[in-house]
Amino acid sequence: MKKTRKRLLWLLSGALLMTAAAGCAGPTPAPEAATTPADSTAPAQTPAPEQTTRTETPAETTSPAAGSVVYMTEDISPAGLLAAYEALNWTPAGNVAVKLSTGEPPASNYLRPELIADLVQLVGGTIVECNTAYGGSRAETAMHYQVAEDHGFTAIADFQILDENGSMALPVEGGTRLTENYVGAAFGDYDSYLILSHFKGHAMAGYGGAIKNISIGLGSSEGKAWIHSGGTSRTNVWGGDQDAFLESMAEAGKSVSDYLGGGENIVYINVMNRLSVDCDCDGNPAEPDMHDIGILASTDPVALDQACIDLVYAAEDGQSLINRIESRNGLHTLEHAEQIGLGSRAYELVNLDA
């Protein structure tokens, strides 16, 4: 553990941060592949990633060519979360939504209310979610409201299921899979969005972070099926082409960003704790076998997710999560998201603990 922490601090000090670049993803199974604790059949070795210079440059001095700024603290606490948010120097306008995962019962790793309460209340936000499309305790609105109450979210803020009254369509510009995206009908009732994501693995997408939270996460039940199927079905989430699913996530995410002023009215925070290979949609996820890393924040969801991926690859105990990401070709989401203009995989990492 001491060696891992020293290595992470060295990375943050400004030398070379290893990045999981395009072309290092492994084979892709069918998207409905069953969840396994550590993907023991996936390749055990980490491919030699491309080296990209990541220097700590203040946001105001960063040129467009240098990439987006990503802020990081190792302090996973309410104070650390506030510090990451305040570093963004962002003031939400109008009606504020805080998007997170309510977590599938009984034992998922959703972000706990005691961690996020101060930030949610600072922005005066309403916590929002959408129903699932695969059954479970959050597939129906009434049950989902009960889960939100049971998990403590209604005690810290107002709460709304965005698709309790159906869907609204957002146009997708520049996509190759989707021409429109279906979010919860109440999505447009909010002027600003704070996206709080628990970064972790995922049985179908490889990993879950900011991009997944604004695509699958904000998708209505029919929108989730539409993304999972690569734009071929609004009712069936199973059996679609894997790369079509990954590309559709990126395109759905871009439609959300475009709707919110090209990203002006939306910011993103990823919390890298309880780094299971399984998502918070799994009620009984695999126990994490790597250390917590920190909290990262950015106005660019692609840069933010890429920075989290890089930190997993740099960790001495991240192999299980790397295997999960590669076995689902998860890095392709980032490739496509950058290609269609959702954000940049190049970034400047600013250490808030320095």
VENKA-V798658 format. One record per helix or strand of 2 or more residues. SS is the DSSP state (@ for helix, = for strand). FROM is the first residue (numbers start at 1). TO is the last residue. Records with the same first field share a line. If there is no record, write none. Layout:
SS = FROM-TO + FROM-TO
This chain:
@ = 2-12 + 59-61 + 64-66 + 78-87 + 113-122 + 141-150 + 187-189 + 210-214 + 221-228 + 242-259 + 301-314 + 319-327 + 331-339
= = 16-18 + 51-53 + 68-73 + 96-99 + 126-129 + 159-161 + 167-171 + 180-184 + 192-198 + 200-202 + 206-208 + 266-272 + 294-298 + 347-351
